[in-house]
Amino acid sequence: RLKTTSLHAIVEQFGDERLVLDHSPFTALIRSIIHQQINLSFAHTLTERVFRTFGTVKDGIILPPTPRQLAAARREDLLALQLSGRKVDYLLGVATAAIDYDALTSATDAEIAETLIALKGVGPWTVQNVLMFGYGRPDLFPASDIGILRAFERLLGYRPTVEEATRLAEEFAPVRSHAAYLLWRSIE
């Protein structure tokens, strides 16, 4: 579907790749919180530290922490991983929230957004990432994401506004999530 859009060159390079879901919607949520407003390399480092420290290692594979495992973490232990105090508060808040992530699988995007936005530290960007990487929703486009805007800049020769990026993404419906993934890949 994306081969006939303005992303055709990116599709030629990365088109066989697919957006891979996170271990769980909760994992997508904590990963998104960790990744907020920091560079991708450091975000990956922090995520690995949190998963290794508070998750479970099974057969040499690091499984991300469950809400219960993360809720049991001490604030100072999270801070020692170089997370900001604000992110530590957000992570502990989502870990202790009474949310049934599995039950939300059958909810609408709007219902999931309403549930998650109520959590401190969760905004529209984080919700979009959870919907894409936690619930596998196919038609979301985080137009305000700096990586998306940089990818469009490389593609178009100028950086569009968020409103322009939203309009540009209309041609990618109903697979805007995959288009976003390919745009991110194009700048890695």
NORFENFEN-V263552 format. One record per pair of residues at least 24 apart in sequence whose ideal C-beta (glycine too) atoms are under 10 Angstrom apart, sorted by the first residue. I is the first residue (numbers start at 1). J is the second residue. Records with the same first field share a line. If there is no record, write none. Layout:
BEGIN
I = J  J
END
This chain:
BEGIN
1 = 172  173  174  175  178  179
2 = 171  172  175  176  178  179  182
4 = 171
5 = 168  169  171  172  175  179
6 = 152  155  156  168  171  172  179
7 = 151  155  168  169  171  172  178  179  182  183  186
9 = 155  186
10 = 151  154  155  179  182  183  185  186  187
11 = 178  179  182  186
13 = 182  185  186
14 = 181  182  183  184  185  186  188
15 = 178  182  185
17 = 178  181  182  185
18 = 178  181  182
19 = 132  133  136  138  175  177  178  179  180  181  182  184  185
20 = 133  136  181
21 = 132  133  134  135  136
22 = 64  129  130  132  133  134  135  136
23 = 51  55  63  64  66  133  134
24 = 63  64  66  67  101  102  134  135
25 = 99  101  102  104  105  112  116  130  131  133  134  135  136
26 = 64  65  66  67  70  94  95  97  99  101  102  130  134
27 = 51  55  63  64  65  66  101  130  133  134
28 = 64  101  126  129  130  131  132  133  134  135  136
29 = 67  90  91  94  95  97  99  101  116  119  121  122  126  127  129  130  133  134
30 = 54  64  65  67  70  87  90  91  94  95  130
31 = 64  126  129  130  133  134
32 = 94  116  121  122  123  125  126  127  128  129  130  132  133  134
33 = 83  86  87  88  90  91  93  94  119  121  122  126  129  130
34 = 81  83  87  90  91
35 = 87  125  126  129
36 = 84  86  87  90  121  122  123  125  126  129
37 = 84  87  125  146
38 = 83  84  87
39 = 146
40 = 147  184  187  188
42 = 82
45 = 81  82
46 = 78  81  82  83  84  87
47 = 81
48 = 81
49 = 78  80  81  82  83
50 = 78  81  83  87  91
52 = 81
53 = 77  78  80  81
54 = 78  81  91  95
65 = 91  95
66 = 95
67 = 94  95  96  97  98  99  101
68 = 95  96
69 = 95
70 = 94  95  96
71 = 95  96  97
72 = 96
86 = 120  121
87 = 121
89 = 120  121
90 = 119  120  121  122  126
91 = 121
92 = 120
93 = 119  120  121  122
94 = 119  120  121  122  126
97 = 122
101 = 130  134  135
104 = 130  131  134  135
105 = 134  135  136
106 = 135
107 = 135
108 = 137
109 = 135  137  139  140
112 = 137
128 = 177  180
129 = 180
131 = 177
132 = 176  177  178  180  181
133 = 177  181
136 = 177
137 = 176  177
138 = 173  174  175  176  177  178
139 = 169  172  173  174  175  176  177  178  179
140 = 169  176  177  179  180
141 = 165  166  168  169  170  172  173  175  176  177  179  180  183
142 = 166  169  176  177  180  183  184
143 = 167  168  169  176  180
145 = 180  183  184
146 = 187
147 = 180  183  184  185  186  187  188
148 = 179  180  183  184  187
149 = 183  187
150 = 183  184  186  187
151 = 179  180  182  183  184  185  186  187  188
152 = 183  186  187
153 = 187
154 = 183  186  187
155 = 183  186  187
END
